[in-house]
Amino acid sequence: MKENIILVIKGFIMGIANIIPGVSGGTLALTLGIYEDFIQAISHFFSKIKENIKFLLPIGIGIVLSLVTMSSVIDSSFKNFPIPTTLFFMGLVIGGMPLLLRKVKNTKEIKQPLSYIILLITFLIVIVLAFSEEIFGSGLSNANFNNLNLLGYLILLFVGIIAAATMIIPGVSGSLVLMLLGYYFPVVKVIKDTTHFKNIIPNIFILMVFGIGVLIGIVVIAKIIEYLLKKFEAKTYFGVIGFILASIIAIPVSVYHEINTITYSFPQIIIGLIFLVLGLGIGYKLGDE
């Protein structure tokens, strides 16, 4: 029972992460200590279906609960209390770093230059994504879901695959990538309209196509990551560490892009530091569970 409750909590945190552009659900899955089991369960779902359902169901419940209950809360928190909220999520990520460092600490790859080149490459990928507005401008124009044709649905399916892949890869924010592709706000609007019972039939069809893409992307990327962890475990973790170190920078950058102007005050900074420590503690503790 305790294990299931912990998995629901971890799923809840993963769900929150996928709401926020700049924060990766994969990062928090890794820092919370469930990433490898999560990938394994998806990749070999039908080979041990009972065990995998027992593991994935509480996580799925947590994710769904967070998406339903926390979307407005998180949005409001970032707008009204940007510094404490940002520092809390940074703390969650940093708190899980010791778990990752233990993965490479006693391996031979720790002395190989290639490991640090991989780390640098993955670090730079996330940094480029985080500063995409400055580098590429505001990204692609927002997609239009009115009167979608066959090509439009195929593109939506492909975008779902990309979104799922980036949600699972630690350090890469699926929400941020969707924003760059011009699909973040249209998809969020469809979800919002559906929950308010507006345009039910066309919106459900849009979400169904997008959802199929997400499922395909999850399975494909899970297989790839499982292979990398099996054949090149330490080097894969060096790449992951690069992603996650960069995500610590990407989180405040993405928040700044969303809010544009942040008012700094002494109480917010003090509260922010408290939330940073709180996030560190929660990330470290859950990563060890």
C-alpha positions, 0 to 999 in steps of 0.5 A: 500500500505504501509503495502504491501511494509513493508511486502515485505521488511520483506520478503526480510530480511527473504530471505537474512537470509535463504541464510546465514548458521547460520542465521535463517529466523524464527528468523528474522520473529519473531524479525520483528513482523510477525512470529505468523501471518506467522505461522497462515497464513500457518497453516490455508491457505485454511480457509481464503485463500483470506486474507492469500494470501494477507499477504503471497504474499508480503512476498513471493515476498520479499523472492524470490527477495532477493534470486535472487538478493542478493545471490552473494552480501551477499556472497561477503559482508561476504568475503570482509567485514565480520565484518560490515556484521556480526555485521549488522545481529547481530544487526537485531536480537538483535533489535527485542529482546524487542518485544520477552521480552514483550511477557513473561514480565507480565506472571506467567511463568517468575517466574517458573524455568521450563521456564528457563530450556526450555530456556537453552535447546533451547540455547544449541541446537543452540550452539551445531549446531554452534560448530558442526565442533569442536564437530562432525567434518565437518559434513556428506560428500556432497551428490551426485545428479548424477544418483539418484535412488528412495531411493536417491529421498526419502532421498532428500524429507526428507531432504527438510522437515528437511530444511523447519522445521529448517528454520521456527524454530527461531534461527535454521539455515536451511542452517547450518542444510543442511550443516551438512547433506551434502546437502547445497553445492549440492543444491546451485550448482543445483540452480546455474546450473539451473539459468545458464540453465545447466542440466535443466531437471534433476535439475528441477526434483531434485528441485521439489522433494526438494521443495515438501519436503520443502512445507510439512515441512513448513505445518507440523512445522507450525501446531506444532508451532501454537499448542505450541503457543496456549497451552503453549504460554509463555513457547514456547516464553522462548524456542524461546528466548533461540534459538535467544540468541544462534543465536547471538553467532551462526552468527559470529561463522558460518561466521568464519567457512566459512571464516576461517581467518578474518583480523581485522582492525580499520576502519572495526571495526568502520564501523562494530559498525555503521552497528551494530547500523544500524541493531539494529535500523532497527530490532527494528523499523520493529519489531514495525511495 
